[in-house]
């Protein structure tokens, strides 16, 4: 089972999913990803959706799926096997 959340910056909507264990780890990952996106939102808004997806997947190896849509409707998606 997977769990995740949608995060928004000014120019991007990011959906992140990770494997759920049903423990406090889910909240830890949620907080790590959310606070990192909050701190780096301005820098991410200057990037394309493809660059945002790559940056998030490199920063958080525990994330299984990342999808980013910008305000122009361009979408990038990464799914780990």
C-alpha positions in Angstrom: 0.0 0.0 0.0 1.1 3.5 -0.7 0.4 6.8 1.0 1.3 10.3 0.1 0.2 13.9 -0.3 -0.1 16.8 -2.7 2.0 19.8 -2.1 1.6 23.2 -3.8 4.1 26.0 -4.6 3.3 29.1 -6.5 3.9 27.6 -9.9 3.8 23.8 -9.2 1.5 21.1 -7.8 3.5 18.2 -6.6 2.1 14.7 -5.7 4.4 12.4 -3.8 3.7 8.8 -2.9 5.8 6.3 -0.7 5.3 2.8 0.6 3.1 2.8 3.7 4.0 0.8 6.7 1.1 2.0 8.8 3.5 3.4 11.5 4.8 6.8 12.5 7.3 6.6 9.6 4.5 7.8 7.3 4.2 11.0 9.2 8.0 11.4 9.3 8.3 11.2 5.5 5.3 13.5 5.1 6.9 16.1 7.4 10.4 15.7 5.8 9.0 16.2 2.2 6.6 19.0 3.2 9.2 21.0 5.1 11.8 20.6 2.4 9.3 21.7 -0.3 8.4 24.7 1.9 12.0 25.8 2.3 12.9 25.3 -1.4 9.6 26.3 -3.0 11.0 29.5 -4.6 13.9 27.7 -6.1 11.6 24.9 -7.4 9.2 27.4 -9.0 12.0 28.5 -11.4 12.5 25.0 -12.7 10.6 22.9 -15.2 8.4 20.0 -13.9 11.0 17.5 -15.1 13.7 19.2 -13.1 11.4 19.3 -10.0 10.6 15.6 -10.2 14.3 14.7 -10.6 15.3 16.9 -7.6 12.6 15.4 -5.3 13.4 11.8 -6.3 17.2 12.4 -5.8 16.5 14.1 -2.4 14.1 11.5 -1.1 15.0 7.9 -2.1 12.1 6.5 0.0 9.6 8.1 -2.4 8.2 5.7 -5.0 6.3 8.1 -7.2 6.5 11.8 -7.9 4.3 13.9 -10.2 4.6 17.6 -10.9 2.3 19.8 -12.9 3.1 23.5 -13.5 0.8 26.4 -14.0 0.9 25.9 -17.8 -0.4 22.4 -17.6 2.9 20.6 -18.3 3.2 17.3 -16.3 6.3 15.2 -15.4 6.0 11.9 -13.6 8.5 9.4 -12.2 7.6 6.0 -10.9 10.3 3.8 -9.3 10.0 0.0 -9.9 
